[in-house]
Amino acid sequence: MPTYTFAVNGKTVTVDAPADMPLLWVLRDKLGVTGPKYGCGIDVCKACTSHLDGEAVNPCVVPVSEAAGREVTTIEGLAEGDTLHPVQEAWLEEDVAQCGYCQPGQIMAAVALLRKNADPTDAEIDAIQNVCRCGTYFRIREAIKRAAAKM
């Protein structure tokens, strides 16, 4: 079985896995990183959104072979110690989460958006395709605006 070495939330890891094994399974099942959630497995719901070299990706459809030599960041790697990322702070301040299942992916998508665009329009925020079954989209938009102002 091939071996892949990459960083997860700043720590170098090496895993044995088939080249086509989804990165999400490696993160959750082999490494115990459970922030990225399994929802659909086909890049639709985006509950698993994480970052690969700073870009938002959905590890349910990214083979582990694509992570080799790269940096994977999940919701667990967003805060710095006890200091939350401004997007995480805004999520709490706007009371976004209900069930919370989609929230790690939502937050990671928001961080990626704000890295590219520090002052997104409502339309740009609404273009985030992560699915929230609880329908907290208005609060998500407000939290992203609040985080943008903080950043």
Steps between C-alpha positions, in 0.01 A plus 500: 500500500637847417611739774415871496654774712333836541418752772167510682440810709871569515612147594673269255326165460575188298224258405475174312197514272390416149573794266131550424379491862311823568695739720193528724527130593870542573433804719210347692577127509879484496595825674199560729436853366122516523426870436436448128164325487385234257176605339465388141838373381446651154602869540145630536429582866852622580477409871858378474648826363862534606803678353774354285789747482255772607236428235156366590456137391262221578707207620218255430603518133873579532715186489763477771767487229425867423588599857855363484751771591227755564330673795149393603313725743175397663282685749721357777797694362330836459535640853839587644500335840211646697466794258220442254525610140291817434252291297453262792448796734243651264318166478456502877406869515233456231374175657523326162495132589188301565574131455860591417571215258584722204672772699863385471465492122311831496772667706781362285321620184456845656868522596601409144264766361634770732860414409416571137263791559520703822169678434263264319156603378186317606498328160860382547419368846184333372709329229646274770335170414517326839164352594343583837192289566404727792490799266721740695613673181406850619705458818786349299502809275498731802783306666714524186440876485590531869818295449595709195474816712724341767760388251 
